[in-house]
Amino acid sequence: MATVSPLAKYKLVFLGDQSAGKTSIITRFMYDKFDTTYQATIGIDFLSKTMYLEDRTVRLQLWDTAGQERFRSLIPSYIRDSSVAVIVYDVANRQSFLNTSKWIEEVRTERGSDVIIVLVGNKTDLVEKRQVSIEEGDAKSKDFGVMFIETSAKAGFNIKPLFRKIAAALPGMETLSSTRQEDMVDVNLKSTNNFSNSEQQGEGCPC
């Protein structure tokens, strides 16, 4: 009898300066809503959402952290067992962008390389007020070796793609979408292995 595998759970922690839009991104993803009145997150909020992907279902646990300095001491314990760290800055606030370096370093300190980090430039709807270009965000993500996307929680821009991007990068999700192509490549590699094996053995691999 086939056993039903338990729902894979992944913990996503949202980090970044106060009013960068962490809560707004989560609210847009969860309820497809945007609240125009700003209320600072106090401490940590937790929400959970089931996401249906091509061939599996995952449960995302979203931990929304406060950007205010007085709550900073709470945050490392939430980073510690997370699968994903989403670091949000406001494209109209240069300082929030500069501070993402500290957030990324904090995540690396707690989790090493055993975590997916996504740098998110939010509030792209503030076209006239933009202080950080998409090129700068992209360059920073490459420097730190993290993923990058720009969003607007207000306009609903790139919110679903952000979470799809995260879902595709989750541990055990590598087989999603491009499975067939990979299978073909795999078969080809196996068939040529017989010919190259003897040559490889003679080279002596330094690894």
C-alpha positions as CSV (number, residue, x, y, z in Angstrom):
1,M,0.0,0.0,0.0
2,A,1.4,3.4,-1.0
3,T,2.1,5.6,2.0
4,V,1.2,9.3,1.8
5,S,4.4,11.3,2.4
6,P,4.0,14.0,5.0
7,L,3.8,17.6,3.8
8,A,7.3,19.0,3.5
9,K,7.6,22.1,5.7
10,Y,10.0,24.9,5.1
11,K,10.7,27.9,7.4
12,L,11.1,31.3,5.7
13,V,12.4,34.1,7.8
14,F,11.8,37.7,6.6
15,L,14.6,40.2,7.5
16,G,15.4,43.8,6.8
17,D,15.1,47.3,8.0
18,Q,11.9,48.8,9.5
19,S,9.3,49.7,6.8
20,A,11.1,48.0,3.9
21,G,7.8,46.1,3.3
22,K,8.4,42.6,4.8
23,T,4.8,42.4,6.2
24,S,3.3,43.9,3.0
25,I,5.0,41.2,0.9
26,I,3.7,38.5,3.2
27,T,0.2,40.0,3.3
28,R,0.1,40.3,-0.5
29,F,1.2,36.7,-0.9
30,M,-1.2,35.3,1.8
31,Y,-4.3,37.3,1.1
32,D,-3.6,39.3,-2.1
33,K,-4.2,42.5,-0.1
34,F,-2.3,45.7,0.5
35,D,-2.9,47.7,3.7
36,T,-2.1,51.5,3.1
37,T,-1.9,52.1,6.9
38,Y,1.6,51.3,8.3
39,Q,1.8,49.4,11.5
40,A,5.3,48.2,12.7
41,T,5.6,44.5,13.4
42,I,6.1,44.0,17.1
43,G,8.5,41.1,17.8
44,I,7.8,38.2,15.4
45,D,4.6,37.2,13.5
46,F,4.0,33.7,12.1
47,L,1.9,32.7,9.2
48,S,1.6,29.5,7.3
49,K,0.6,28.8,3.7
50,T,0.4,25.6,1.6
51,M,1.9,26.0,-1.9
52,Y,0.9,23.7,-4.7
53,L,3.7,23.1,-7.1
54,E,3.8,21.1,-10.3
55,D,4.2,17.7,-8.7
56,R,4.2,18.3,-5.0
57,T,2.8,20.3,-2.2
58,V,4.8,22.2,0.4
59,R,4.0,24.1,3.5
60,L,5.7,27.4,3.9
61,Q,6.1,28.8,7.4
62,L,6.5,32.5,7.1
63,W,8.2,34.3,10.0
64,D,7.9,38.0,9.8
65,T,10.4,39.8,12.0
66,A,10.4,43.4,13.4
67,G,12.9,45.7,11.7
68,Q,13.2,47.9,14.8
69,E,16.6,47.8,16.6
70,R,15.0,46.9,20.0
71,F,13.9,43.5,18.6
72,R,17.3,42.6,17.0
73,S,18.2,40.2,19.9
74,L,15.2,38.0,19.1
75,I,16.2,37.4,15.5
76,P,19.2,35.1,15.5
77,S,17.1,32.3,17.1
78,Y,14.6,32.5,14.3
79,I,17.3,32.4,11.6
80,R,19.0,29.4,13.2
81,D,16.6,26.7,11.9
82,S,15.3,28.4,8.8
83,S,15.5,27.0,5.2
84,V,15.2,30.4,3.6
85,A,16.1,34.0,4.6
86,V,14.3,36.7,2.6
87,I,16.1,40.0,3.1
88,V,14.0,43.0,2.1
89,Y,15.1,46.5,1.3
90,D,13.1,49.6,0.0
91,V,14.4,50.7,-3.4
92,A,13.5,54.3,-2.4
93,N,15.6,54.1,0.8
94,R,19.3,53.7,0.1
95,Q,20.2,53.1,3.7
96,S,17.9,50.1,3.9
97,F,19.8,48.7,0.8
98,L,23.2,49.3,2.4
99,N,22.1,47.6,5.6
100,T,21.2,44.4,3.7
101,S,24.9,43.5,3.9
102,K,24.6,43.2,7.7
103,W,21.5,41.1,7.4
104,I,23.2,38.7,4.9
105,E,26.2,38.4,7.2
106,E,24.0,37.7,10.2
107,V,22.3,34.9,8.3
108,R,25.6,33.4,7.2
109,T,26.9,33.6,10.8
110,E,23.9,31.6,12.0
111,R,23.4,29.2,9.1
112,G,26.6,29.2,7.0
113,S,25.8,28.2,3.5
114,D,23.1,25.8,4.6
115,V,20.3,28.3,3.8
116,I,18.8,29.9,0.7
117,I,19.1,33.7,0.8
118,V,16.9,36.0,-1.4
119,L,17.6,39.7,-1.7
120,V,14.4,41.6,-2.4
121,G,14.2,45.2,-3.6
122,N,10.6,46.2,-2.7
123,K,8.5,49.3,-3.5
124,T,9.3,49.4,-7.3
125,D,6.0,51.4,-7.6
126,L,7.9,54.4,-6.1
127,V,9.5,55.1,-9.5
128,E,10.2,58.8,-8.9
129,K,11.7,58.2,-5.5
130,R,14.0,55.3,-6.4
131,Q,17.5,55.5,-4.8
132,V,18.8,52.0,-5.7
133,S,18.9,50.8,-9.3
134,I,18.0,47.2,-10.3
135,E,21.6,46.9,-11.5
136,E,23.0,47.7,-8.0
137,G,20.7,45.1,-6.4
138,D,21.7,42.5,-9.0
139,A,25.4,43.3,-8.5
140,K,25.1,43.0,-4.7
141,S,23.3,39.7,-5.0
142,K,26.2,38.3,-7.2
143,D,28.8,39.6,-4.8
144,F,27.2,37.7,-1.9
145,G,26.1,34.7,-4.0
146,V,22.4,35.1,-3.2
147,M,19.2,35.2,-5.3
148,F,17.7,38.6,-6.3
149,I,14.3,39.9,-7.4
150,E,12.5,43.3,-7.3
151,T,8.9,43.5,-6.1
152,S,6.1,45.9,-5.3
153,A,3.8,44.6,-2.6
154,K,1.5,47.6,-3.3
155,A,1.1,46.9,-7.0
156,G,1.3,43.1,-6.5
157,F,4.3,43.0,-8.8
158,N,6.6,39.9,-8.7
159,I,5.2,38.6,-5.4
160,K,4.1,35.2,-6.8
161,P,7.3,34.9,-8.9
162,L,9.3,35.6,-5.7
163,F,7.7,32.7,-3.9
164,R,7.9,30.4,-6.9
165,K,11.6,31.2,-7.2
166,I,12.0,30.3,-3.5
167,A,10.0,27.1,-3.9
168,A,12.1,25.9,-6.9
169,A,15.3,26.4,-4.8
170,L,14.1,24.5,-1.7
171,P,16.0,21.4,-0.7
172,G,14.6,18.4,-2.7
173,M,13.0,20.7,-5.3
174,E,15.8,20.4,-7.9
175,T,13.7,18.0,-9.9
176,L,10.9,20.5,-10.5
177,S,10.1,21.7,-14.0
178,S,13.3,20.7,-16.0
179,T,13.1,17.0,-15.0
180,R,12.7,15.7,-18.5
181,Q,15.6,17.6,-20.0
182,E,17.8,16.5,-17.1
183,D,16.9,12.9,-17.7
184,M,17.9,13.1,-21.3
185,V,21.2,14.7,-20.4
186,D,21.8,12.1,-17.7
187,V,21.2,9.2,-20.2
188,N,23.6,10.7,-22.6
189,L,26.3,11.1,-20.0
190,K,25.9,7.5,-18.9
191,S,26.3,6.3,-22.4
192,T,29.5,8.2,-23.0
193,N,31.0,7.2,-19.6
194,N,32.2,3.8,-20.9
195,F,34.5,5.5,-23.4
196,S,36.0,8.1,-21.1
197,N,36.4,6.0,-18.0
198,S,39.8,4.6,-18.9
199,E,41.2,8.1,-19.8
200,Q,39.9,9.6,-16.5
201,Q,41.6,6.9,-14.4
202,G,45.0,7.7,-15.9
203,E,44.7,11.4,-15.0
204,G,44.6,11.1,-11.3
205,C,42.1,13.5,-9.8
206,P,43.5,16.0,-7.3
207,C,40.2,16.3,-5.5
